Amino acid sequence: MKKLKQGRKFGRTKDQRKALLSSLARALFLHNRITTTEAKGKELSMFAEKIITRAKKGDLASRRILTESFSKDLAKKLIEEIGPKYKERKGGYTRIIRKGPRKSDSAKMVIIELV
C-alpha cells in the first residue's frame, strides 16, 4: 500500500516547496513573527527548527550550509544573534498562535513567531 512521506505537498513541485519554505523562513527570521495559513505554519515550524539548530552549532560547515540557503546578512544574523539566543534551549524555538479564518476563503490562519 502506498503511503505518503512526511511533510505536506501544497500542490507544488519539490523545488517550489523548497522555495516557499525558505522564503517563509527568511521572513520569519527577519521579522521574528509572520502570519500565514495553518498548514504552511506547521511545515515552517519544522523547517525553522532545523535551521536554528544548525545556527546554534556555528561551526564552519554550518556557516557554509546557511550561506548557501540564505543571504550572507541573514546567515550572519542566524549565527551571531539567533543561534546564541537559544544556546541553552533544546528545541521548541517557534510558537504557533491560531487566529480566526481568513475572510476571503475561510482558510485557517496562524501567527508563527520565534520564542
N, C-alpha and C positions, 0 to 999 in steps of 0.2 A: 504494500500500500504506500502510495506516495505521501510524504509528509513535508510540510513547509519548514524551511530552515528558519533559524532565529532572525527576527527583525521584520519590519514592515516594508512593503514594496512601494507604496504610494503611487502605483500606476506609472512608474518611471523605470528607465533602464538603470543599470548599475552606476554608470558614470553620472547620470543625472541625480541619482540618490546621493552619491558621494558629494557632488557639488552643492546640493541642497543642505545637507548636514553640515558641511564645512562653512557655508555662508551663515547658517543659523548660529553655529558655534562662534564664528567671528563676531557676529553682532552681540552675542551673549557676553563674550569676554571684553568687548569694548564698552558696553553699556551696563553690564552687571545684571540686567533684567530685561526680558523681552516678552511680548505677548504673541502666542501662536496657537495653533489647534492642539487638541489633546494628544492625538496620535504623534504628531511631529514633536511635541514637547517631551513625550516619553522616550522616543528614539534619541532626541537630542540629549536628554539626561544621561543615557548610557554612553553616548559618543563623547560628551564633555568630560565625564568622569575619567575615561581612559586618557584623555589629553592632559587633564590636570595631574593625574598620577604620573604621566610621562614628564611633565614640567617639574614635579617635585624632585625627581632624580637629579636633574640639572647637569648631567654629565655631557660629554661631547656628542655621544651618539644621540641622546635626547634632543640636544640643540639642533643637530642636523636634520632629524626627522621633523621637528616642529617648523624649522625654516623652510623645509620642503613643502609642507602643507599650508603654512600661513606666511604672511609678510614678515620681514625682519623685525619691524617695530612691534608687531603683535607677539612674535616669538620671544622677543626680549622682555615684553611685559609679562608673558606667561612664566618665564623662568625667574625673573627678578622680583616680581610683585605677587603674582597669584600663587606660584608654587610654594614659596616660603610661608605664605599666609596659612596654608593647610598642612604644614610640615608635621604637626602633632596629630592631625586627623587621619583616620584610617579609611575613610570613604564617606559617601553622602555629602558631596560638595554642592549639590544643587537641590533646590526646593521647588516643588510644583504646587501652585495655588490655583484652584479651579475658579473660573469666572462663569458668568452666565453665557447662554448661547449667543452666537453672532446673529445680528439682526437680519442680514441678507439671506443666509442659507441655513440658519439654526445649527451651525457647526459648534461642537463643544470647544470652548476656548479656555486656555490656561495662561497663567503668568509663570514663567520659569526664571529663577534668579539664583545667583551664587549665594551660598550661606555665609 
